[in-house]
Amino acid sequence: MAWLKTAGVLALVLILCAWIINAYVVVKAKSRMFVDPAAVPLVDAVIVPGASVYRSGKLSPVLQQRMDGALKYLALHAGVKLFLSGHAIPGGYNETVAMLEFAKRNAIPVADILVDEKGRSTYVTLLNFRRGSGMRRILIVSQEYHLPRALYIAQTMGFDASGLVATEDPGPDSIPSREYFTRLKDFILLRISRWFNAD
């Protein structure tokens, strides 16, 4: 059947396009990713995207790694702002409250901390920071699988962005499958927002 053959070809084209976009995002970000905090260029602000926390307020392992990475960089650069972004689950956890308390317990001056309680995604986190701050030199601290997308979004938004890997290379098997689809979604979202000149 001709229509089945056409559908198959179209599916292959879409898969190839998705693979190319994913590879492009990774390659574009690679030179701006660092493992050693001392090797990261000087920035104006360190951005920590939220992740889940336990009901007790304890950080999840993913978020703990991100906060630990941010603290390592801040220990080398006093006075750099710390931007904590996340969201709250009604009747559940509050990411930014837990992150803020963790930062304060680790002697980060409150005056150097900025909090965004509406950071429901990486795209929104960076958009909120751009709207609310004149700072453009930023460091994003996250896991290696997440940083390529975060850096691509930041660079497209006009930031001079670097990324600090919160853990050692977990290997390709550790990349959540949803990350591939989210890269594609954000790539398209950025194109749409630029088309409409959205802030």
Buried (B, 14 or more C-beta within 10 A) or exposed (E): EEEEEEEEEEEEEEEEEBEEBBEBBBEBBEEBBBBEBEEBEEBBBBBBBBBBBEEEEEBBEBBBBBBBBBBBBBEEBEEBBBBBBBBBEEEEBBBBBBBBBBBEEEEBEEEBBBBBBEBBBBBBBBBBBBEEBEBBBBBBBBBBBBBBBBBBBBBBBEBBBBBBBBBEEEEEEEBEEEBBEBBBBBBEBBEEBEEEEEE
